[in-house]
Structures are given as structure tokens and as C-alpha cells.
Amino acid sequence: MSNTATSHDDKSAHRLSVSLSAEQHRELCEISRKNRVSVAWVIREAIDRLLKEDMPLLHVRKE
């Protein structure tokens, strides 16, 4: 990958499309409703927590 492809502003947003099971979607909706936040916020928070864990689900080498 060239340097120009990796030099984007850290604040730029990237859209992703994922498929969830009915149960996953129901649980996310319930969490967001109880906490009065959007489902998108819950997902972003979950991703942030996964990335900050000492032993994440998948180990990624930082180059």
C-alpha cells in the first residue's frame, strides 16, 4: 500500500456493512434502548473496547 493510501486524516469516517443474526440485532437494540444511545454508538464502543484489550480476539501484528 502506498503512503498516500495510509495518510488519511484519523477523523475521517469509514462505512462498513455487516450481517448480524436476529439475536445479535435484538440484543444490540436492547442495549441501545436501555442506554438511550444509537445502535451505531454501541457497535463503535464495542469495537473500541476490543481494540484496547490486552489480549484481543485476534492478534494483529503492528508493522
N, C-alpha and C positions, 0 to 999 in steps of 0.2 A: 504494500500500500504506500502511496506517495505521501510526502509530508503535507501536501495541501489537503488531502483527504482526512487527515487526522488533526488538522489545526483549527477545526471549527470552534466557535465560542462555546464554552461549557454550559451556558444558559440556553442554548438552542434546544428545542424540544424535538423528540423523535416519536413518531406514532408507531405503535405495534398492534398487530391483530392476533388474538389468541382465542382458542376454543376452550370452553370450560364445560365441565359436566353440569347437569342440572343441580346437583347437590352443592358443588363449588359455588355456582352462581347464587343459589339460595342463601348460603352461609355468608357470602360477601355482602349481599343485600341486607341481611340481618345485622351484620356488624356495622355497616354504614348507617343504617336506620337508627340503631341504638346509640351511636356516637355522633349522630347528626352531621355526618360528612358524606362526601360522594364515594361511590364505589371506586372511582379512579384514585382518590386520595388513599383509600385503604390499600389498593394494589401497589401504589408508589411507596407507601410506608413499609409494606411487607418486603418489597424489593430492597429498599434501603437497609432494612434490618438484616436481610440475608447477606447482602454485600459487606456489612460491617462485622459479621460473626467471625470469631477466631477460626472456626472450622466450618466453612460453608459447605453446602451440599456437594458442590463440585469444586475442585481445586483448579484455579486458573493461574498459570504462570504469568507473572508480570515481566515484560521484556523491556 
